[in-house]
Amino acid sequence: MTNRSYKTGPCREQLSLLPPRVEDYVGQDNPVRAIDAYVGALDLEKLGFRHAGGGIGAGQPSYHPADLLKAYLYGYLNRVRSSRRLEQEAHRNLELMWLLKGLTPGYRTIANFRRDNWAALKAANREFVLLLRELQLLGGELVAIDGAFFHGDASKASIKTRKRLAEQLAGIDRDIEEYGKALASNDTAEEAHSPGGEDGGKQDGGAVADKLAALMVRRAKAKADLDRLQDRGETQLSTTDADARLLSKRGHVLAGYNVQIAVDDKHKLIVASEVVNDGNDTGQLYEVAIAAKEALGVETLQAVADTGYYNGAILKECEEDGIVAYVPPPKRTGGLEEQGRFTHEAFSYDAEADVYRCPAGTLLRPMNGVKTSPAGRQDIRYVSLKSICKACHLREQCLSQKSDKRTIYRWQHEEVIDRHRERMKEAGALMRQRACLVEHPFGTLKCRAGYRHFLVRGFAKVRGEWSLMVLCYNLARVAEHPRLRRLCRILCQPGGRAGDIARLARRHAGDRPRHRVHERLLGQIGAKPSDHLRPHQHRSITARYLPSLKSVPTN
């Protein structure tokens, strides 16, 4: 029998004349090089990052915002979001050691960077979307809009609703009444002066009085919270995260935020997003769609969304601002259909005569004045004649037993709904495409990346962290693009000759000038085409080419 030995590595104590460099452990196509090149091309001071301009005063020097931003981009791309875990990775992760050049910031420094730079993180996310537009990676014709609930840094028990506070007050009042009766019976026992029972009665009475006083404190606090909700006109109050709310969908309730995104149809990149605490998507379509339109820089934009976004007033706002919305109308006539009665769709409208015609041919004419709903919607009433409806052979299919005439409400801008209804007749393909576009980012963010909850509290910080999530999602998708991956590898190769790197970068960027413009650029940074780039010269070339790759083919 042949004896087989196992593979063995070199001895740990073996000395080496030339030990390996950290650079040797990071491949040329490693994504950390793209992170390093991208952050190196950003103007962090212009984006609003704190201490980006230096000069923070006396004391120990602070960490450069670029290094902390690189750490967070690396962490969120690799499912390491905790500041304590990032601190650990900076001591043992070779990729992060290379990226931070051996720096090991503490977890408080890392956490404070995310907390204090929430506005700059939002600006960096917008800047990356503009870069995607310059790279022609955005179609700019169609976006899909949807929302998803994300857990906040608060529990469901920490959020109080009016109903819960009212029930709590009622329960406290019952307990107070019971303890009041216990005190009264204790006083009666003390008056009886039973042998050996006086001290025991006083002791029991004191315990009951203490519990009663604690109940009164709890009642005063619950009453103050309920009064605060009524004064502000709100329905929920959070004691942990002031902006988190109880959100419910299909019977599932969580304490957190409602995240809205707009996804471009070309490469499923997120072009606009917003974080709200409203559990209803009805009023979110216009704000997200107009933000996507501004980010894409187009005159008109098609936006598709699900039934939860249907709102006539919102459709009108979209139409006025060049947004062609496709939203399936909800089915709100199920009750009438179950009763076997005519719905409002069975009544045809004559625009010239401004009347409705019922299935029996009777006209419903408009009444004077308008009816204003609590939401501010103004409707015109169209009413039939009692005498005609009373003798109609279709009365049972049209009116209830208590009604003697039929009334139909028409919105003042109903023509917007009519145009939308006509568009939806041929929007089957778009609606099937909607789910493929907008469900993919949420599935990737929640399942692959693990972004199911926020680590910070408050709208400002939560929106900053969400911008970091979106930036990493878009960066990961762009990094998978074959042409851009090859270009980043060219820009990030160290030690290459200046002329070769500049020439290759221009060729892959689609920039072919008649003259050797790259040589003039090299002259400005103090390098010759035959020189090997130094670190600061390499950063200058990266900053020149990375943000301006306008003609990279995307097919």
C-alpha positions as CSV (number, residue, x, y, z in Angstrom):
1,M,0.0,0.0,0.0
2,T,1.3,3.4,-0.9
3,N,1.5,6.0,1.8
4,R,0.1,9.4,0.8
5,S,1.1,12.6,2.6
6,Y,-1.0,15.7,3.0
7,K,-0.2,19.1,1.7
8,T,1.6,21.2,4.1
9,G,2.2,25.0,4.3
10,P,5.4,26.7,5.2
11,C,6.5,27.0,8.8
12,R,5.1,30.1,10.5
13,E,8.4,30.7,12.2
14,Q,10.4,30.5,9.0
15,L,12.2,33.8,8.3
16,S,12.0,35.4,4.9
17,L,14.3,37.9,3.4
18,L,11.4,39.6,1.5
19,P,8.1,39.0,3.3
20,P,5.0,39.2,1.1
21,R,3.2,42.6,0.8
22,V,-0.4,43.2,1.6
23,E,-0.6,44.3,-2.1
24,D,0.1,40.8,-3.1
25,Y,-3.0,39.5,-1.4
26,V,-5.4,41.8,-3.3
27,G,-6.0,40.8,-6.9
28,Q,-6.2,43.3,-9.7
29,D,-9.9,42.5,-10.2
30,N,-10.8,42.7,-6.5
31,P,-13.8,44.9,-5.9
32,V,-12.0,46.8,-3.1
33,R,-9.9,48.5,-5.8
34,A,-13.1,49.9,-7.4
35,I,-14.1,51.2,-4.0
36,D,-10.7,52.8,-3.5
37,A,-10.7,54.4,-7.0
38,Y,-14.3,55.7,-6.7
39,V,-13.8,57.3,-3.3
40,G,-10.5,58.7,-4.4
41,A,-12.3,60.5,-7.3
42,L,-15.0,62.1,-5.0
43,D,-14.8,65.7,-3.8
44,L,-15.7,64.9,-0.2
45,E,-15.6,68.5,1.0
46,K,-18.1,69.5,-1.7
47,L,-20.4,66.7,-0.7
48,G,-20.4,67.9,2.9
49,F,-18.4,65.3,4.7
50,R,-17.1,66.6,8.1
51,H,-13.4,67.4,8.4
52,A,-12.9,66.7,4.6
53,G,-11.0,70.0,4.3
54,G,-8.7,69.4,7.3
55,G,-7.8,72.0,9.9
56,I,-9.9,70.7,12.8
57,G,-7.8,72.2,15.5
58,A,-5.3,71.0,18.0
59,G,-5.0,67.5,19.4
60,Q,-4.6,64.0,17.8
61,P,-5.2,64.0,14.0
62,S,-8.6,62.6,13.0
63,Y,-9.2,60.0,10.4
64,H,-9.8,61.2,6.8
65,P,-13.5,60.9,5.8
66,A,-12.4,59.0,2.7
67,D,-11.0,56.2,4.8
68,L,-14.1,55.9,6.9
69,L,-16.3,56.0,3.8
70,K,-14.2,53.2,2.2
71,A,-14.7,51.2,5.4
72,Y,-18.5,51.6,5.3
73,L,-18.7,50.8,1.6
74,Y,-16.7,47.7,2.1
75,G,-18.7,46.7,5.1
76,Y,-22.1,47.2,3.5
77,L,-21.0,45.4,0.4
78,N,-19.9,42.4,2.5
79,R,-22.8,42.4,5.0
80,V,-20.7,43.9,7.8
81,R,-22.7,46.9,9.1
82,S,-21.9,46.9,12.8
83,S,-19.3,49.5,13.8
84,R,-17.8,47.0,16.3
85,R,-17.5,44.3,13.6
86,L,-15.9,46.8,11.2
87,E,-13.3,47.5,13.9
88,Q,-12.6,43.8,14.2
89,E,-12.3,43.4,10.4
90,A,-9.8,46.3,10.2
91,H,-7.5,44.2,12.4
92,R,-7.8,40.9,10.6
93,N,-9.2,41.3,7.1
94,L,-6.5,41.7,4.5
95,E,-8.8,43.4,2.0
96,L,-9.8,46.0,4.6
97,M,-6.2,46.4,5.7
98,W,-5.2,47.1,2.1
99,L,-8.1,49.5,1.6
100,L,-7.4,51.5,4.8
101,K,-3.6,51.2,4.5
102,G,-3.3,49.6,7.9
103,L,-5.5,52.1,9.8
104,T,-7.6,50.7,12.6
105,P,-10.2,53.2,13.7
106,G,-12.2,52.4,16.8
107,Y,-15.9,51.5,16.7
108,R,-17.0,54.8,18.2
109,T,-15.1,56.7,15.4
110,I,-16.7,54.5,12.8
111,A,-20.2,54.8,14.3
112,N,-19.9,58.6,14.7
113,F,-19.0,59.0,11.0
114,R,-22.3,57.4,9.9
115,R,-24.2,59.4,12.5
116,D,-22.7,62.8,11.7
117,N,-22.5,62.5,7.9
118,W,-26.1,61.4,7.0
119,A,-26.6,64.4,4.7
120,A,-23.2,63.8,3.0
121,L,-24.1,60.1,2.4
122,K,-27.3,61.2,0.7
123,A,-25.3,63.6,-1.5
124,A,-22.8,60.8,-2.3
125,N,-25.7,58.6,-3.4
126,R,-27.1,61.3,-5.7
127,E,-23.6,61.9,-7.1
128,F,-23.3,58.2,-8.0
129,V,-26.7,58.3,-9.8
130,L,-25.4,61.3,-11.9
131,L,-22.3,59.2,-12.7
132,L,-24.5,56.3,-13.8
133,R,-26.3,58.7,-16.1
134,E,-23.0,59.9,-17.6
135,L,-22.0,56.3,-18.1
136,Q,-25.2,55.8,-20.0
137,L,-26.2,53.0,-17.7
138,L,-29.7,54.5,-17.2
139,G,-32.5,54.2,-19.7
140,G,-34.4,57.3,-18.6
141,E,-37.7,56.1,-20.1
142,L,-39.4,53.8,-17.6
143,V,-39.1,53.4,-13.8
144,A,-40.9,51.0,-11.5
145,I,-42.0,52.3,-8.1
146,D,-42.7,50.2,-5.0
147,G,-42.3,50.3,-1.3
148,A,-41.3,47.8,1.5
149,F,-41.3,47.9,5.2
150,F,-38.0,47.8,7.1
151,H,-37.6,47.3,10.8
152,G,-36.5,50.3,12.8
153,D,-34.3,50.4,16.0
154,A,-37.5,50.2,18.1
155,S,-39.8,47.5,19.4
156,K,-43.5,47.3,18.8
157,A,-44.1,47.7,22.5
158,S,-42.4,51.1,22.5
159,I,-44.9,52.6,20.1
160,K,-48.2,53.7,21.6
161,T,-51.4,54.2,19.7
162,R,-54.5,56.1,20.8
163,K,-56.4,52.8,21.1
164,R,-53.7,51.3,23.3
165,L,-53.4,54.4,25.5
166,A,-57.2,54.5,26.0
167,E,-57.2,50.8,26.9
168,Q,-54.3,51.4,29.3
169,L,-56.1,54.3,31.0
170,A,-59.2,52.2,31.4
171,G,-57.2,49.4,33.0
172,I,-55.4,51.7,35.3
173,D,-58.8,53.3,36.4
174,R,-60.1,49.8,37.2
175,D,-57.0,49.0,39.3
176,I,-57.3,52.4,41.1
177,E,-60.9,51.6,41.9
178,E,-60.0,48.2,43.3
179,Y,-57.1,49.6,45.4
180,G,-59.5,52.3,46.7
181,K,-61.9,49.7,47.9
182,A,-59.0,47.8,49.5
183,L,-58.0,51.0,51.3
184,A,-61.5,51.6,52.5
185,S,-61.8,48.0,53.9
186,N,-58.4,48.4,55.6
187,D,-59.5,51.6,57.3
188,T,-62.6,49.8,58.5
189,A,-60.5,47.1,60.0
190,E,-58.3,49.6,61.8
191,E,-61.3,51.3,63.3
192,A,-62.4,48.0,64.8
193,H,-59.2,47.9,66.9
194,S,-59.0,44.1,66.8
195,P,-56.3,42.7,69.1
196,G,-53.0,42.4,67.3
197,G,-54.5,43.6,64.1
198,E,-53.7,47.3,64.4
199,D,-50.1,47.1,63.3
200,G,-50.8,44.5,60.6
201,G,-53.6,46.8,59.2
202,K,-51.3,49.8,59.1
203,Q,-48.7,47.7,57.3
204,D,-51.2,46.4,54.7
205,G,-52.7,49.9,54.3
206,G,-49.2,51.4,53.6
207,A,-48.5,48.8,50.9
208,V,-51.8,49.5,49.2
209,A,-51.3,53.2,49.4
210,D,-47.8,52.9,47.8
211,K,-49.3,50.8,44.9
212,L,-52.1,53.3,44.5
213,A,-49.6,56.2,44.3
214,A,-47.7,54.3,41.6
215,L,-50.9,53.7,39.7
216,M,-51.6,57.4,39.8
217,V,-48.2,58.2,38.3
218,R,-48.8,55.7,35.5
219,R,-52.2,57.2,34.9
220,A,-50.8,60.7,34.7
221,K,-48.1,59.6,32.2
222,A,-50.6,57.8,30.0
223,K,-53.0,60.7,30.1
224,A,-50.2,63.1,29.1
225,D,-49.2,60.9,26.1
226,L,-52.8,60.7,25.0
227,D,-53.3,64.4,25.2
228,R,-50.0,64.9,23.2
229,L,-51.4,62.7,20.4
230,Q,-54.7,64.6,20.3
231,D,-52.9,68.0,20.3
232,R,-50.6,67.0,17.4
233,G,-53.3,65.2,15.5
234,E,-51.2,62.0,15.3
235,T,-52.2,58.5,15.9
236,Q,-49.0,57.0,17.2
237,L,-46.3,57.9,19.7
238,S,-42.8,56.2,19.9
239,T,-40.8,56.4,23.1
240,T,-37.6,54.9,21.5
241,D,-37.4,56.2,18.0
242,A,-39.6,59.3,17.6
243,D,-40.1,58.8,13.9
244,A,-40.7,55.0,13.8
245,R,-44.3,53.9,13.4
246,L,-46.3,50.7,13.6
247,L,-46.8,49.5,10.0
248,S,-49.2,46.8,9.0
249,K,-49.5,44.9,5.7
250,R,-51.4,41.6,5.2
251,G,-51.7,41.0,8.9
252,H,-48.0,41.5,9.6
253,V,-47.2,44.4,11.9
254,L,-43.7,45.8,12.5
255,A,-42.2,48.9,14.0
256,G,-40.1,50.7,11.4
257,Y,-40.2,52.7,8.2
258,N,-41.7,52.5,4.7
259,V,-39.0,52.6,2.1
260,Q,-39.9,53.8,-1.4
261,I,-37.7,53.3,-4.5
262,A,-37.8,54.0,-8.2
263,V,-35.9,51.5,-10.4
264,D,-34.7,52.2,-13.9
265,D,-35.6,49.5,-16.4
266,K,-32.2,49.3,-18.2
267,H,-30.1,47.7,-15.6
268,K,-32.4,47.6,-12.5
269,L,-30.5,50.5,-10.8
270,I,-32.2,52.5,-8.1
271,V,-32.4,56.2,-9.3
272,A,-34.5,57.7,-6.5
273,S,-35.7,56.6,-3.1
274,E,-37.3,58.0,0.0
275,V,-38.0,56.8,3.6
276,V,-41.3,57.6,5.1
277,N,-43.3,56.4,8.1
278,D,-46.7,56.2,6.4
279,G,-48.0,52.7,6.2
280,N,-50.1,53.6,3.1
281,D,-48.5,54.0,-0.4
282,T,-51.4,56.0,-1.8
283,G,-49.7,59.4,-1.5
284,Q,-46.1,58.3,-2.4
285,L,-46.2,58.0,-6.2
286,Y,-45.7,61.6,-7.2
287,E,-42.8,62.4,-4.8
288,V,-40.8,59.4,-5.8
289,A,-41.6,59.7,-9.6
290,I,-40.6,63.4,-9.7
291,A,-37.4,62.7,-7.8
292,A,-36.6,60.0,-10.4
293,K,-37.4,62.4,-13.3
294,E,-35.0,65.0,-11.9
295,A,-32.3,62.4,-11.3
296,L,-32.6,61.1,-14.9
297,G,-32.7,64.6,-16.4
298,V,-35.6,63.8,-18.8
299,E,-38.6,65.8,-20.0
300,T,-41.1,62.9,-19.7
301,L,-41.0,59.7,-17.8
302,Q,-43.2,56.6,-17.6
303,A,-43.8,55.3,-14.1
304,V,-45.5,52.0,-13.2
305,A,-46.7,51.0,-9.7
306,D,-49.1,48.6,-8.1
307,T,-52.7,49.1,-7.1
308,G,-51.7,50.5,-3.7
309,Y,-50.5,53.7,-5.3
310,Y,-53.8,54.5,-7.1
311,N,-55.0,58.1,-6.3
312,G,-56.8,60.4,-8.6
313,A,-55.2,63.6,-7.3
314,I,-51.7,62.1,-7.5
315,L,-52.3,61.0,-11.1
316,K,-53.3,64.5,-11.9
317,E,-50.1,65.9,-10.4
318,C,-48.0,63.3,-12.3
319,E,-49.7,64.2,-15.6
320,E,-49.1,67.9,-15.0
321,D,-45.4,67.4,-14.5
322,G,-44.7,65.1,-17.5
323,I,-45.0,61.8,-15.7
324,V,-47.1,59.1,-17.5
325,A,-48.3,56.9,-14.7
326,Y,-49.6,53.3,-15.0
327,V,-51.4,52.2,-11.9
328,P,-54.1,49.5,-11.9
329,P,-57.3,50.9,-10.3
330,P,-58.6,49.0,-7.2
331,K,-61.8,47.0,-7.3
332,R,-64.2,49.0,-5.2
333,T,-67.5,47.8,-6.5
334,G,-67.5,44.3,-5.1
335,G,-70.3,44.9,-2.7
336,L,-72.7,46.1,-5.4
337,E,-71.8,43.2,-7.7
338,E,-72.5,40.7,-4.9
339,Q,-75.9,42.3,-4.4
340,G,-76.5,42.0,-8.2
341,R,-76.8,45.8,-8.6
342,F,-75.4,48.1,-11.3
343,T,-72.0,49.7,-10.5
344,H,-71.1,53.2,-11.6
345,E,-69.3,51.7,-14.6
346,A,-72.6,50.7,-16.1
347,F,-73.5,54.4,-16.4
348,S,-72.1,56.1,-19.5
349,Y,-71.1,59.8,-19.4
350,D,-71.9,62.2,-22.2
351,A,-69.3,65.0,-22.1
352,E,-71.1,67.3,-24.5
353,A,-74.4,67.3,-22.6
354,D,-72.7,66.8,-19.2
355,V,-75.1,64.0,-18.1
356,Y,-74.9,60.3,-17.2
357,R,-77.1,57.7,-18.9
358,C,-78.2,54.7,-16.9
359,P,-78.7,51.2,-18.4
360,A,-82.4,51.9,-18.9
361,G,-81.7,55.1,-20.8
362,T,-82.6,57.6,-18.1
363,L,-80.5,60.7,-17.8
364,L,-78.8,61.7,-14.5
365,R,-78.3,65.5,-14.5
366,P,-75.7,67.5,-12.4
367,M,-76.8,69.3,-9.2
368,N,-75.8,72.8,-8.1
369,G,-72.8,73.0,-5.9
370,V,-70.1,70.4,-5.1
371,K,-69.5,67.9,-2.4
372,T,-66.1,68.2,-0.6
373,S,-64.6,65.0,1.0
374,P,-62.5,65.1,4.2
375,A,-59.4,64.7,2.0
376,G,-60.4,67.9,0.0
377,R,-61.7,66.1,-3.1
378,Q,-64.5,68.0,-4.8
379,D,-67.2,65.9,-6.5
380,I,-70.2,66.9,-8.6
381,R,-73.5,65.0,-7.9
382,Y,-75.5,63.6,-10.8
383,V,-79.1,62.6,-9.7
384,S,-82.0,60.9,-11.5
385,L,-85.7,61.7,-11.0
386,K,-87.7,59.9,-8.4
387,S,-90.7,59.5,-10.6
388,I,-88.8,57.8,-13.3
389,C,-86.8,55.5,-11.0
390,K,-90.0,54.5,-9.2
391,A,-91.5,53.1,-12.4
392,C,-88.3,51.7,-13.9
393,H,-88.3,48.0,-14.6
394,L,-84.6,47.8,-13.6
395,R,-85.2,49.4,-10.2
396,E,-84.2,46.2,-8.2
397,Q,-80.9,46.0,-10.1
398,C,-80.1,49.7,-9.5
399,L,-81.5,50.9,-6.2
400,S,-81.5,49.6,-2.6
401,Q,-84.8,49.1,-0.8
402,K,-84.4,52.4,1.0
403,S,-83.4,54.5,-2.0
404,D,-85.8,56.3,-4.4
405,K,-83.2,57.7,-6.8
406,R,-79.8,57.0,-8.1
407,T,-76.8,59.3,-7.4
408,I,-73.4,59.2,-9.0
409,Y,-70.4,61.3,-7.9
410,R,-68.0,62.6,-10.5
411,W,-64.7,64.2,-9.7
412,Q,-64.1,67.6,-11.1
413,H,-61.0,66.3,-12.9
414,E,-62.5,63.0,-13.9
415,E,-61.0,63.4,-17.4
416,V,-57.6,62.5,-15.8
417,I,-59.1,59.2,-14.7
418,D,-60.6,58.6,-18.1
419,R,-57.2,59.1,-19.8
420,H,-55.6,56.9,-17.3
421,R,-58.2,54.2,-17.8
422,E,-57.6,54.2,-21.6
423,R,-53.8,53.9,-21.0
424,M,-54.3,50.9,-18.7
425,K,-56.1,48.9,-21.4
426,E,-52.8,48.4,-23.3
427,A,-50.5,48.3,-20.2
428,G,-50.5,44.6,-19.6
429,A,-46.8,44.1,-20.7
430,L,-45.7,47.1,-18.6
431,M,-47.4,45.7,-15.5
432,R,-45.8,42.3,-15.9
433,Q,-42.5,44.1,-16.3
434,R,-43.1,46.1,-13.1
435,A,-42.7,43.1,-10.8
436,C,-39.5,42.0,-12.5
437,L,-38.0,45.4,-12.1
438,V,-38.8,46.6,-8.6
439,E,-39.0,43.4,-6.7
440,H,-35.5,42.5,-7.6
441,P,-33.7,45.3,-5.7
442,F,-35.8,44.6,-2.5
443,G,-35.1,40.9,-2.8
444,T,-31.4,41.5,-3.2
445,L,-31.2,44.1,-0.4
446,K,-33.2,42.0,2.1
447,C,-32.2,38.4,1.3
448,R,-28.7,38.6,-0.1
449,A,-27.4,41.7,1.7
450,G,-29.4,41.2,4.8
451,Y,-30.7,44.8,5.0
452,R,-33.9,44.1,6.9
453,H,-33.6,46.7,9.6
454,F,-32.0,50.0,10.4
455,L,-29.3,50.4,13.0
456,V,-29.9,54.1,13.7
457,R,-32.8,56.2,14.8
458,G,-34.6,59.2,13.5
459,F,-35.5,60.3,9.9
460,A,-32.3,62.1,9.2
461,K,-30.0,59.2,10.2
462,V,-32.2,56.5,8.8
463,R,-32.3,58.3,5.4
464,G,-28.5,58.6,5.6
465,E,-28.1,54.9,6.2
466,W,-30.6,54.0,3.5
467,S,-28.6,56.2,1.0
468,L,-25.5,54.1,2.0
469,M,-27.5,50.9,1.3
470,V,-28.6,52.2,-2.1
471,L,-25.1,53.3,-3.0
472,C,-23.7,49.9,-2.3
473,Y,-26.5,48.2,-4.2
474,N,-25.9,50.3,-7.3
475,L,-22.1,50.0,-6.9
476,A,-22.3,46.2,-6.7
477,R,-24.5,46.0,-9.9
478,V,-22.2,48.3,-11.8
479,A,-19.1,46.3,-10.6
480,E,-20.6,43.3,-12.4
481,H,-20.8,45.1,-15.7
482,P,-18.1,43.5,-17.9
483,R,-16.8,46.6,-19.6
484,L,-16.7,48.7,-16.4
485,R,-15.0,45.8,-14.5
486,R,-12.3,45.7,-17.1
487,L,-11.9,49.5,-17.1
488,C,-11.7,49.6,-13.3
489,R,-9.0,46.9,-13.5
490,I,-7.0,49.1,-15.9
491,L,-7.4,52.2,-13.7
492,C,-6.5,50.4,-10.5
493,Q,-3.4,48.5,-11.6
494,P,-0.4,49.8,-9.6
495,G,3.1,50.3,-10.9
496,G,2.1,50.5,-14.6
497,R,3.6,53.0,-17.0
498,A,1.8,56.3,-17.1
499,G,1.3,56.4,-20.9
500,D,-0.1,52.9,-21.1
501,I,-2.6,53.4,-18.3
502,A,-3.8,56.7,-19.7
503,R,-4.0,55.4,-23.3
504,L,-5.9,52.3,-22.3
505,A,-8.3,54.2,-20.0
506,R,-9.1,56.6,-22.9
507,R,-9.6,53.8,-25.3
508,H,-12.0,51.9,-23.0
509,A,-13.8,55.1,-22.1
510,G,-14.5,55.8,-25.8
511,D,-12.5,59.0,-25.7
512,R,-10.3,59.2,-28.8
513,P,-8.9,62.7,-29.3
514,R,-7.0,63.6,-32.5
515,H,-4.0,64.8,-30.4
516,R,-2.2,63.0,-27.6
517,V,-4.2,64.8,-24.9
518,H,-3.1,62.2,-22.3
519,E,0.5,63.3,-22.6
520,R,-0.5,66.8,-21.7
521,L,-2.4,65.4,-18.7
522,L,0.7,63.5,-17.7
523,G,2.7,66.6,-18.0
524,Q,0.4,68.4,-15.6
525,I,0.9,65.7,-12.9
526,G,4.7,65.6,-13.5
527,A,5.0,62.3,-15.2
528,K,6.2,61.0,-18.5
529,P,4.6,58.2,-20.6
530,S,7.5,55.9,-19.8
531,D,7.4,56.6,-16.0
532,H,5.9,54.3,-13.5
533,L,3.1,56.0,-11.7
534,R,3.5,57.1,-8.1
535,P,0.5,56.9,-5.8
536,H,-0.5,60.5,-6.0
537,Q,-0.1,60.5,-9.8
538,H,-2.2,57.3,-10.1
539,R,-4.9,59.0,-8.0
540,S,-4.9,62.0,-10.3
541,I,-5.4,59.9,-13.4
542,T,-8.1,57.9,-11.7
543,A,-9.9,61.1,-10.7
544,R,-9.6,62.3,-14.3
545,Y,-11.0,59.2,-16.1
546,L,-13.4,57.4,-13.6
547,P,-16.1,60.1,-13.4
548,S,-16.2,60.8,-17.2
549,L,-16.7,57.5,-18.9
550,K,-19.6,58.7,-21.0
551,S,-19.3,56.4,-24.0
552,V,-18.7,53.0,-22.4
553,P,-20.8,50.5,-24.4
554,T,-23.4,48.8,-22.3
555,N,-24.6,46.0,-24.5
